[in-house]
Amino acid sequence: MIETLSTQVNITPDRILRLTLPASVPIGPAEVIVVVAPVKADEPANGTANDLAASPLFGLWRERTDLPDSATYARRLRAQAERRVND
């Protein structure tokens, strides 16, 4: 199982990063990849529905044959993400 998590953090002078992972992450050996990218303060964190519709990500799973109902699958992923945010 591969799970992608994204969060914004503040890098402190001691450069120690602590992560609390959601309960859905299995216990045991894992490879964790950290990508450090600057956050642009002048960009809004969330876009509009029109921004999303114009995104190349919109309809990304439309042609997937291994997902019989991509809309239901996407709704399930969004619900899981919302539960992680609210936990």
C-alpha positions in Angstrom: 0.0 0.0 0.0 1.3 3.4 -0.9 -0.3 6.4 0.8 0.5 10.0 -0.2 0.2 12.6 2.5 0.8 16.3 2.1 1.2 18.9 4.8 2.8 22.3 5.3 5.3 22.7 8.1 7.7 25.3 9.4 11.3 24.3 9.2 12.9 25.3 12.5 16.6 26.1 13.1 17.2 22.6 14.6 15.8 21.0 11.4 13.9 18.4 13.3 10.7 17.4 11.7 8.0 15.5 13.7 5.1 13.9 11.9 2.0 12.3 13.4 0.6 9.9 10.8 -3.1 9.0 10.5 -4.3 5.6 11.9 -4.7 4.3 8.3 -0.9 4.2 7.9 0.2 0.6 8.7 2.7 -0.1 11.4 6.0 -1.5 10.5 8.9 -0.8 8.1 8.3 1.9 5.6 10.1 4.2 3.2 9.3 7.8 3.8 10.2 10.4 1.2 10.4 14.0 2.2 10.1 16.7 -0.5 11.0 20.2 0.7 9.5 22.9 -1.5 9.0 26.6 -0.7 5.5 27.8 0.1 4.5 30.9 -1.8 2.7 33.1 0.8 1.0 35.2 -1.9 -0.9 32.2 -3.4 -4.2 31.2 -2.0 -4.3 27.8 -0.4 -7.5 26.8 -2.1 -8.8 27.5 -5.6 -12.3 27.9 -6.9 -14.4 25.2 -8.6 -13.6 26.9 -11.9 -9.9 26.6 -11.1 -10.3 22.9 -10.5 -12.3 22.4 -13.7 -9.6 24.2 -15.7 -6.9 22.0 -14.1 -5.2 19.2 -16.0 -6.2 16.9 -13.0 -9.9 17.3 -13.8 -11.1 14.1 -15.4 -7.8 12.4 -14.8 -9.4 9.0 -14.1 -12.1 9.2 -16.8 -10.4 6.7 -19.1 -9.3 4.3 -16.3 -10.7 0.8 -17.1 -9.7 -0.6 -13.6 -12.1 1.8 -11.9 -15.6 0.9 -12.8 -17.0 4.1 -11.3 -14.3 6.8 -11.0 -16.7 9.4 -9.5 -17.6 7.1 -6.6 -13.9 6.2 -6.1 -13.0 9.9 -6.0 -15.8 10.7 -3.5 -14.5 7.9 -1.2 -10.9 9.3 -1.4 -12.2 12.8 -0.6 -14.2 11.5 2.4 -11.1 9.7 3.7 -9.0 12.9 3.4 -11.7 14.9 5.2 -11.7 12.4 8.1 -7.9 12.7 8.4 -8.1 16.5 8.5 -10.8 16.4 11.2 -9.0 13.8 13.4 
